[in-house]
Every structure is written in C-alpha cells, then in structure tokens.
Amino acid sequence: MKRFLESIDKHPTQVTTDDIRTYLMQYKDKSVSTYCNVLKSLKVFFRDFLKMPNVVESFKFPKKTYMPKTIPSKENLQRFFEELDSLRDQTAFLLYATSGLRRNELLSLTVDEIDVENRTITPKNGRETSTTKRTWVSFFNTEAQTYLRRYLENRRTDDNRVFPFTEIAIRRGFNKANEKTCLKITPQVLRAWFCCELGELCVPDRYVDAFCGRMPKSVLAKHYTDYLPERLKRIYDKANLTIGVV
C-alpha cells in the first residue's frame, strides 16, 4: 500500500478505479501470486479500511493454474549436500530435510528447544502463529543427529540460538552448492521433499501435517487423532526417513 500511495498524487479518498487499474498494469507480467497479493492489499484497504468498496469491486482475481511440483531425488540431495562448504550449512540442510520445519522456524530455534538424544524439536514460542500454521513437535533423523552433535560441540558463541545467523547466510551457503550442482534446492524445497518422502513411506497425511506444523483439516484429523509426542515419535521412527549422507 505504501508503494501504491507513493505512486499517486492525490489523497486516498480521491482514488478512482482507473487509478488502481493503471497501477495494477505493472504487475500483469509478474507471477499470478504476486498480482493477487497486490490486489488483496488494495481490496482490504479500500473496501474494509476506507469503506470504498465501489473502487475495487470490479477487479477479479485471476485463476491460478496448478503446476505439479518437481521434487528432487535422494541422489540429488546427496550431490547437493556434498557441495555444502561448512558443517553449519550441512547441519541446517539435514534438519530442514528431516524435520519439515519452515525456514524461519529452524533459524529461531534455541538450544534448549532441541533434545539431541531423543531427536526431538519442541519450540516453546510461536506454538500458534495463525489459523493455518502451528508449531507442534517435530523430529529429525539419526543423520541429522550426528551432524548436529558435531556442530554444537564446535559452536563458539554465547547466543542461545542453534543457528545464530541471518537467513541471508543460509541462502548464501545454499546458493554456492546450487551453482556447483545446477540444482535449485532451498529450505522450502527440502520441506516439500520431506512431505513427499514421508508419503512414500506410508505416513498418513494428518501426521505429516502435524510434523510440518499445519493445522488439521479433516474431521478425522481434528477429532479422532492422537497427537501426543510419544505417538508422533513412534510414527516418525517407524518411517525410517533417510537421505544417505552418513
């Protein structure tokens, strides 16, 4: 909204439909998601905040075309892992790939939120961040456990976070490996691989959602499923998720 208001030379209450149409034209060549996000902001601002629904009511959201995801193979993950330069990046890679955590969820974890011996992650903060995202409990495999132990033993900082660095640092490390392997692997791709791999290992969707911090959607998932950490740990361990790097 700040960008929009800076682009017009008038008070917001004087904005017309043509002003919005002209502004949206610059997003026609952008992705559908980007265009929709801009339009959502405009609709909320004028319809709900300024009570001027007539200004935005004629604009419709374009339909999104579903594009099937291409999930990297286990062999590609192994190639990528071998090109990571530091123990820090290797540890972060394995935790992303075997825990299902979102990018910032992993970077905000503190040392006391990880039980290395039991391979359990229990975030104390942000248990419910929205109506669709919830941080419950997740786990990591023995490969990640091996590298995490080594990383923590060599870690030299008073910062209580497991990874006391910014998102830019992890992106820089991943980009180097992507350039060497010609792959496009990010924390989000690893999260998608985690979900796909658990599905192939016959883990029910409702438990995969729980590992990934998604709110249950079906009646079965909401009212007839036990999400106690002990049960989730048994389901996770039974799946025997591996990447093959140790």
N, C-alpha and C positions, 0 to 999 in steps of 0.2 A: 504494500500500500504506500509505503514511503516513496518507492520508485515511481509509482503512478502519480502521486500528488506532486512530485517534483517535475513531472513531465507536462503538467497542465498549468496554465497561467490564469487560474480562477479559483474561487472558493469551492470546496467540495459540494456544497449545496447547489451550486450552479452547473455541476457536471451534467452533461446530456448523454443520451445513448450513443450518439455519434462520437463523442469523446472516448468512450470506452471501446467502441468498435475500432477506432483508429489506433488506440493503444494496443489492443489485442492482435492487430495485424502483424506486429513484430514477432509474435510468438507462433504464427502459423507454421513456420518451418521448423519449430522446435519439436521435441517429443510430445506425444499426446498427454503424458503425465504432467509435464511442465506447463502446458497450456491449461490443463484442468486445474492445477494448483493456483495459477494466477486468477482464473475465473472464479474459483471458490472464494478467494480472498475478496474479490470485488463484490461478489454477491452478498457475502456476510456483512461487509462494510456498509454497502448502500441499502440493502434490504432490511437487515437487522439492527444496525447501529444508527444510521441516519433516517431510517424509516422511509426510504425512497425506492420501493420495490419496482416501480414502473421503469426505472433507469436500467435495470439489469434483467428484468423478467423475460425479455425476448431472446436472451443468449442461452444456448443449449450446450450441454457437454457432449463432445464427440465420443462415439463408441470406441472403446479400446479393443484392438484385435489381439486375441490371445496368441502368444508366441511360446511354444514349448521350450522349456529350459534345456540347455545342454550341460549336463553335469560332468565334470572331469572324472576320468577313470582313476582307479587307485594307483596305477602306474604313473599317470601324470602327476599325481600328488607326490609320489616318491621322487620324481625328477625335480619337481619344484623345491621340495624340502632340501635336497642335496645342494641346491644353489643358494640357500639362505646363508648369509655370511656370519651371523652371530648366534650364540647359544640363546640369547634373549629372543630373537626372531623365531628360532626353531621351536622354543617352548611355547611362544604365543601361537604359532601355527598349529601345533598339536592340540593345544587347549581349545582353539576355535573349532578345529575339525572333529574333536571327540566330545565336546560338551554342548554344542548347539547354542552357546551364548552369543548375544549380539556384540558388535564391535565395542561399543562404549561400556557395556556391562562387564566385559573382561578387563578393560583398562581401568575401571573404577574399583575393582576388587581389592580388598585389603588382605594382608597375610592371615589374619585371624578368621577370615571367611572361607578359607580353604583348609580342608583336612587332607593332608597329603597321604597319610597312611591309609585312610579309607576311600581315597579318591572322590571326595565329596565337596561340592561347592554350595554353600548356603549363605547367600547375600543377606546382610542384616538390614540394609537400606533399600528403598525402592521396591518393596515387595509388590506393590500395585501401582504401576505408573500410568495406566489408562484403562479404558473399558475393555481393551483387547490384549494388552500386554501386562504380564505379571511375572515377576521374578520368584520362582518357587525354589526348587532344589535341582541341581544337576550334578553330573558326574563326569569323570574323564577316565580314559583307559590306562593300562599299565605303561604304554609307550610314553604318553604324556607325563605320567608319574615319574618315570626315570629321568626325563629331561628337566622336569620341574624341580626335583630334588637337587640335581646338579646346579641348576640356575640359582636356586635360593642359597645354596652353600657358597656360591661365588659372588652373590649380590652384596654390594658395598654401599649402603645408603641408610639414612635414618627415616626415610619416607616409608610409611606403613603400607602403601600400595604395593601390590605384587609387581606391577609394571609401572614404575614412576616416570612415565614419559608421555608425550602427547600422541594423538592419532597420526600426526604428520610423520613421526618417527617410524611407526609400524608400516605406514604406507610407503615410506622411502625404502625400507628393507624389502617389502614385497615387490615393489616396482623393479628393483635390481634383479630379483630372481625371475620376474616375468620377462624382462628383456633377454635374459640368458636362455630361457626355455621357450619363448614365444607363446607362453600361456597367459591367461588373464585370470589369475587367482587372487581373490580378495577375501576378507573375513566373511562377507556376505555369501560368496561362492562356497566357502567352507561350511557355512551354516546350511546351505542348500544341499551340499554333499552329505552332511550329517543326517538330515531328514530322509534323503533318498536311500542312503545306505541302511539306515535302521528299518526302513520299509521293506527293503530286500531281505533283511534278516528277520522279517515277520513280526516286528514290534507293532502293535496296534497304534493307529493314528492318534488316539487320545493320549497315549503315553508319550509319543513323540512330541505332541503339542505341549505336554507338561514339562518335558526336558527343555524345550525351547522357550518356555515362558509365555505360551499363548493361552488365553482363557478358553475353557471348554465350551464347545458349541452345541453338541447334540445332547439329547435327554440322557442317553446312556453315559456320556462323559460327565455331565453335570451332576446327576443324581444317583448313579449306580456304579461309580468307580472309586476305588480306594487309592488315594494319592499319598499315603503315608510314605515317608522317605525310605523306610525299610523295604517296602514292596517295590518302590521305584528302583531302588538299588539292585534288587534281585532281577528285575526285568532287564535293567541295563547290562548287568554282568552276564546274564544268560545269552544276550545278543552277541557278546564277544566281538565288539566293534574293534577292528584293527586297520592300520594303514600299511604296516610292513616296513617301518623305518628303523626298528631296533633289532 
